[in-house]
Amino acid sequence: MSYSVGQVSGFAGVTVRTLHHYDKAGLLSPSDRSPAGYRLYSDADLARLQQILFYRELGFPLDEIAAIMADPDADALGHLRRRHRLLKEQITRLNRLVEVAEQAMEVSGTGVELTPQERFDVFGEVAFDLSYATDAHLKWGHSEGHRQSMARAAAHTKEDWRQIMSEAAEWRRRLIAAYDADEACDGERAMALAEEHRGHIGRWFTPCPPEMHCRIADDYVEDARAFALVVPPSEQRTGLAAFLRAAVHANAERTRER
């Protein structure tokens, strides 16, 4: 039995344009034509279309589907296993994004709403990277410190954020000055700046013992997105993140020895 392109479109839930595209791409060419030249699809064509749509639903690109279906010896199971792995990775990533979005909604629900101008006035060049928020939640989300930090951040008022960013900017100015003056990273000035930074975190976000402070500072060197939250790219110096990390570790060692 033969079916017109319109009938197949209705059966399969795809557009006529899609079927024409599959034909032109050599992925699904109808087995026959009517005397007037219209496409006619057989039962075998419909079975092939079902396979194509199955692979498309799984996210396979058309060229990969064509390769699988053109070669009877193609490792379809291997392709499916790779696609399964990719889908699981995407699901994990999407779940992380859902958690970040929920946190963003919590922050929005606190009533701290800023116009674009207010946001610039408060945060300046410091921008929060959504991808970093996602990865940070995956890395730290299990810890009580991270949960407490997010909760306290969500509770801060606009004026709180003004104070936080003002303190951070003044501290950052002195950090850069110490680095530019070639101060020793384990010197008194650098360690005092590290201790001030630790106190800032504890005062505004979550208690920050030396071990936790070291992990945070390690992240500044390992992930540029993290350091950009402390020093905007326009103010950064080569080696500044490493200088801060070394000062934090030196201060942590001194604190533990007391």
Kinemage of the C-alpha trace (Angstrom):
@kinemage 1
@onewidth
@group {chain A} dominant
@subgroup {mainchain}
@vectorlist {calphas} color= white
{ca met a 1} P 0.000 0.000 0.000
{ca ser a 2} L 1.225 3.513 -0.780
{ca tyr a 3} L 0.703 6.757 1.135
{ca ser a 4} L 0.902 10.361 -0.010
{ca val a 5} L 3.249 12.833 1.623
{ca gly a 6} L 0.256 14.471 3.288
{ca gln a 7} L -0.899 11.176 4.750
{ca val a 8} L 2.592 10.338 6.054
{ca ser a 9} L 2.845 13.793 7.545
{ca gly a 10} L -0.373 13.130 9.460
{ca phe a 11} L 0.684 9.625 10.559
{ca ala a 12} L 4.116 10.645 11.792
{ca gly a 13} L 3.376 14.090 13.171
{ca val a 14} L 6.020 15.786 11.022
{ca thr a 15} L 5.600 18.535 8.486
{ca val a 16} L 5.520 17.994 4.759
{ca arg a 17} L 8.514 20.316 4.577
{ca thr a 18} L 10.471 17.965 6.861
{ca leu a 19} L 9.666 14.999 4.655
{ca his a 20} L 10.812 16.925 1.576
{ca his a 21} L 14.031 17.783 3.430
{ca tyr a 22} L 14.645 14.132 4.318
{ca asp a 23} L 14.125 13.248 0.656
{ca lys a 24} L 16.578 15.884 -0.595
{ca ala a 25} L 19.123 14.812 2.018
{ca gly a 26} L 18.872 11.210 0.824
{ca leu a 27} L 17.695 10.106 4.251
{ca leu a 28} L 14.193 9.031 3.277
{ca ser a 29} L 13.290 8.915 -0.394
{ca pro a 30} L 9.784 7.621 -1.260
{ca ser a 31} L 9.713 4.257 -3.006
{ca asp a 32} L 7.341 5.383 -5.717
{ca arg a 33} L 5.742 8.308 -7.487
{ca ser a 34} L 2.210 8.804 -8.698
{ca pro a 35} L 1.541 9.291 -12.439
{ca ala a 36} L 1.410 13.010 -11.644
{ca gly a 37} L 4.851 12.862 -9.986
{ca tyr a 38} L 3.742 13.048 -6.360
{ca arg a 39} L 5.745 11.196 -3.700
{ca leu a 40} L 4.307 7.863 -2.553
{ca tyr a 41} L 5.615 6.106 0.566
{ca ser a 42} L 5.464 2.339 1.180
{ca asp a 43} L 5.145 0.485 4.496
{ca ala a 44} L 8.921 -0.038 4.414
{ca asp a 45} L 9.393 3.723 4.004
{ca leu a 46} L 7.205 4.311 7.055
{ca ala a 47} L 9.292 1.833 9.066
{ca arg a 48} L 12.445 3.700 8.008
{ca leu a 49} L 10.848 7.021 8.966
{ca gln a 50} L 10.032 5.580 12.377
{ca gln a 51} L 13.718 4.756 12.871
{ca ile a 52} L 14.751 8.228 11.762
{ca leu a 53} L 12.332 9.875 14.178
{ca phe a 54} L 13.539 7.627 16.990
{ca tyr a 55} L 17.129 8.766 16.455
{ca arg a 56} L 16.029 12.396 16.078
{ca glu a 57} L 14.147 12.217 19.386
{ca leu a 58} L 17.403 11.122 21.014
{ca gly a 59} L 19.153 14.140 19.547
{ca phe a 60} L 21.216 12.497 16.825
{ca pro a 61} L 22.235 14.879 14.015
{ca leu a 62} L 20.937 13.981 10.575
{ca asp a 63} L 24.345 13.153 9.136
{ca glu a 64} L 24.962 10.625 11.927
{ca ile a 65} L 21.525 9.083 11.378
{ca ala a 66} L 22.271 8.794 7.671
{ca ala a 67} L 25.582 7.055 8.413
{ca ile a 68} L 23.955 4.558 10.769
{ca met a 69} L 21.148 3.715 8.369
{ca ala a 70} L 23.295 3.627 5.238
{ca asp a 71} L 25.670 0.983 6.601
{ca pro a 72} L 24.091 -2.327 7.611
{ca asp a 73} L 27.265 -3.108 9.567
{ca ala a 74} L 27.175 0.206 11.466
{ca asp a 75} L 27.543 -0.126 15.232
{ca ala a 76} L 24.102 1.213 16.113
{ca leu a 77} L 24.455 0.005 19.705
{ca gly a 78} L 27.734 1.887 20.066
{ca his a 79} L 26.089 5.050 18.746
{ca leu a 80} L 23.218 4.593 21.189
{ca arg a 81} L 25.592 4.097 24.107
{ca arg a 82} L 27.452 7.304 23.270
{ca arg a 83} L 24.171 9.194 22.912
{ca his a 84} L 22.969 7.737 26.232
{ca arg a 85} L 26.117 9.035 27.946
{ca leu a 86} L 25.690 12.483 26.419
{ca leu a 87} L 22.024 12.628 27.413
{ca lys a 88} L 22.874 11.736 31.007
{ca glu a 89} L 25.485 14.492 31.057
{ca gln a 90} L 22.921 16.951 29.685
{ca ile a 91} L 20.395 15.885 32.318
{ca thr a 92} L 22.962 16.457 35.057
{ca arg a 93} L 23.784 19.868 33.630
{ca leu a 94} L 20.107 20.825 33.360
{ca asn a 95} L 19.450 19.714 36.930
{ca arg a 96} L 22.271 21.988 38.075
{ca leu a 97} L 20.777 24.867 36.113
{ca val a 98} L 17.376 24.225 37.694
{ca glu a 99} L 18.950 24.495 41.159
{ca val a 100} L 20.724 27.727 40.225
{ca ala a 101} L 17.487 29.136 38.776
{ca glu a 102} L 15.654 28.251 41.988
{ca gln a 103} L 18.315 30.057 44.006
{ca ala a 104} L 18.037 33.065 41.706
{ca met a 105} L 14.276 33.080 42.254
{ca glu a 106} L 14.856 32.997 46.007
{ca val a 107} L 17.119 36.037 45.733
{ca ser a 108} L 14.564 37.797 43.528
{ca gly a 109} L 11.880 37.043 46.091
{ca thr a 110} L 13.649 38.992 48.820
{ca gly a 111} L 12.482 42.291 47.361
{ca val a 112} L 16.001 43.458 46.478
{ca glu a 113} L 15.299 44.623 42.951
{ca leu a 114} L 17.808 46.799 41.123
{ca thr a 115} L 17.470 48.790 37.944
{ca pro a 116} L 20.356 48.394 35.467
{ca gln a 117} L 21.797 51.705 36.686
{ca glu a 118} L 21.465 50.674 40.336
{ca arg a 119} L 23.082 47.338 39.563
{ca phe a 120} L 26.044 49.121 38.021
{ca asp a 121} L 26.206 51.579 40.926
{ca val a 122} L 26.221 48.751 43.465
{ca phe a 123} L 28.245 46.047 41.721
{ca gly a 124} L 30.282 48.052 39.219
{ca glu a 125} L 32.194 45.739 36.921
{ca val a 126} L 31.766 42.717 39.173
{ca ala a 127} L 29.466 40.320 37.304
{ca phe a 128} L 28.157 36.950 38.463
{ca asp a 129} L 28.725 34.241 35.857
{ca leu a 130} L 25.777 31.793 35.676
{ca ser a 131} L 28.019 28.959 34.506
{ca tyr a 132} L 30.279 29.550 37.511
{ca ala a 133} L 27.242 29.575 39.812
{ca thr a 134} L 26.229 26.201 38.389
{ca asp a 135} L 29.673 24.656 38.814
{ca ala a 136} L 30.134 26.195 42.248
{ca his a 137} L 26.818 24.724 43.383
{ca leu a 138} L 27.907 21.285 42.172
{ca lys a 139} L 31.271 21.653 43.927
{ca trp a 140} L 30.162 23.228 47.200
{ca gly a 141} L 26.402 22.607 47.349
{ca his a 142} L 26.740 19.739 49.829
{ca ser a 143} L 28.439 21.958 52.418
{ca glu a 144} L 26.634 23.803 55.185
{ca gly a 145} L 28.845 26.834 54.548
{ca his a 146} L 27.666 27.135 50.949
{ca arg a 147} L 24.015 26.779 51.924
{ca gln a 148} L 24.371 29.376 54.676
{ca ser a 149} L 26.207 31.743 52.347
{ca met a 150} L 23.459 31.519 49.709
{ca ala a 151} L 20.753 32.044 52.326
{ca arg a 152} L 22.450 35.097 53.820
{ca ala a 153} L 23.152 36.546 50.361
{ca ala a 154} L 19.465 36.196 49.526
{ca ala a 155} L 18.535 38.046 52.724
{ca his a 156} L 20.777 41.080 52.158
{ca thr a 157} L 19.105 44.384 51.341
{ca lys a 158} L 20.173 46.812 48.644
{ca glu a 159} L 21.978 48.880 51.269
{ca asp a 160} L 23.715 45.761 52.574
{ca trp a 161} L 25.043 45.092 49.083
{ca arg a 162} L 26.221 48.678 48.771
{ca gln a 163} L 28.183 48.257 52.004
{ca ile a 164} L 29.536 44.860 50.971
{ca met a 165} L 30.755 46.117 47.603
{ca ser a 166} L 32.181 49.311 49.115
{ca glu a 167} L 34.215 47.318 51.621
{ca ala a 168} L 35.330 44.914 48.883
{ca ala a 169} L 36.424 47.756 46.590
{ca glu a 170} L 38.497 49.400 49.338
{ca trp a 171} L 40.104 46.082 50.251
{ca arg a 172} L 40.777 45.359 46.564
{ca arg a 173} L 42.489 48.739 46.145
{ca arg a 174} L 44.884 47.926 48.987
{ca leu a 175} L 45.477 44.363 47.717
{ca ile a 176} L 46.487 45.646 44.278
{ca ala a 177} L 48.688 48.313 45.860
{ca ala a 178} L 50.493 45.666 47.908
{ca tyr a 179} L 50.998 43.499 44.840
{ca asp a 180} L 52.206 46.414 42.719
{ca ala a 181} L 54.652 47.353 45.510
{ca asp a 182} L 56.103 43.834 45.273
{ca glu a 183} L 55.193 43.014 48.862
{ca ala a 184} L 56.005 39.482 50.028
{ca cys a 185} L 52.960 37.226 49.875
{ca asp a 186} L 53.824 35.936 53.366
{ca gly a 187} L 54.617 39.398 54.716
{ca glu a 188} L 52.598 41.172 57.375
{ca arg a 189} L 50.768 43.430 54.931
{ca ala a 190} L 49.695 40.591 52.617
{ca met a 191} L 48.615 38.340 55.473
{ca ala a 192} L 46.666 41.192 57.076
{ca leu a 193} L 44.807 41.657 53.800
{ca ala a 194} L 44.108 37.914 53.683
{ca glu a 195} L 42.742 37.992 57.235
{ca glu a 196} L 40.594 41.007 56.378
{ca his a 197} L 39.163 39.101 53.422
{ca arg a 198} L 38.385 36.114 55.642
{ca gly a 199} L 36.624 38.409 58.102
{ca his a 200} L 34.602 39.982 55.284
{ca ile a 201} L 33.316 36.562 54.225
{ca gly a 202} L 32.464 35.653 57.806
{ca arg a 203} L 30.737 38.954 58.514
{ca trp a 204} L 28.525 38.986 55.419
{ca phe a 205} L 28.120 35.385 54.289
{ca thr a 206} L 29.297 32.413 56.365
{ca pro a 207} L 31.851 31.593 59.074
{ca cys a 208} L 35.147 31.095 57.249
{ca pro a 209} L 37.737 29.017 59.127
{ca pro a 210} L 41.286 29.040 57.673
{ca glu a 211} L 40.851 25.697 55.891
{ca met a 212} L 37.742 26.943 54.104
{ca his a 213} L 39.461 30.214 53.238
{ca cys a 214} L 42.311 28.264 51.623
{ca arg a 215} L 39.858 26.295 49.472
{ca ile a 216} L 38.210 29.524 48.350
{ca ala a 217} L 41.587 31.063 47.490
{ca asp a 218} L 42.592 27.928 45.565
{ca asp a 219} L 39.483 28.424 43.442
{ca tyr a 220} L 40.648 31.965 42.552
{ca val a 221} L 43.703 30.493 40.829
{ca glu a 222} L 41.982 27.490 39.308
{ca asp a 223} L 38.922 29.307 37.920
{ca ala a 224} L 39.112 32.792 36.404
{ca arg a 225} L 35.359 33.201 36.896
{ca ala a 226} L 35.814 32.923 40.662
{ca phe a 227} L 38.606 35.488 40.780
{ca ala a 228} L 36.534 37.886 38.656
{ca leu a 229} L 34.089 38.055 41.572
{ca val a 230} L 36.905 39.483 43.702
{ca val a 231} L 38.881 41.509 41.164
{ca pro a 232} L 37.175 42.584 37.910
{ca pro a 233} L 39.193 41.692 34.779
{ca ser a 234} L 39.983 45.363 34.099
{ca glu a 235} L 41.832 45.595 37.446
{ca gln a 236} L 43.594 42.230 37.367
{ca arg a 237} L 47.349 41.714 37.143
{ca thr a 238} L 49.178 38.615 35.979
{ca gly a 239} L 49.966 36.646 39.096
{ca leu a 240} L 47.608 38.572 41.383
{ca ala a 241} L 45.352 35.555 42.019
{ca ala a 242} L 48.377 33.443 42.929
{ca phe a 243} L 49.627 36.237 45.220
{ca leu a 244} L 46.304 36.287 47.061
{ca arg a 245} L 46.216 32.515 47.361
{ca ala a 246} L 49.742 32.438 48.790
{ca ala a 247} L 48.843 35.184 51.281
{ca val a 248} L 45.726 33.297 52.353
{ca his a 249} L 47.679 30.079 52.885
{ca ala a 250} L 50.412 31.902 54.810
{ca asn a 251} L 47.814 33.589 56.997
{ca ala a 252} L 46.038 30.276 57.578
{ca glu a 253} L 49.306 28.691 58.703
{ca arg a 254} L 49.985 31.593 61.052
{ca thr a 255} L 46.445 31.380 62.443
{ca arg a 256} L 46.771 27.666 63.112
{ca glu a 257} L 50.054 28.205 64.977
{ca arg a 258} L 48.518 30.681 67.420
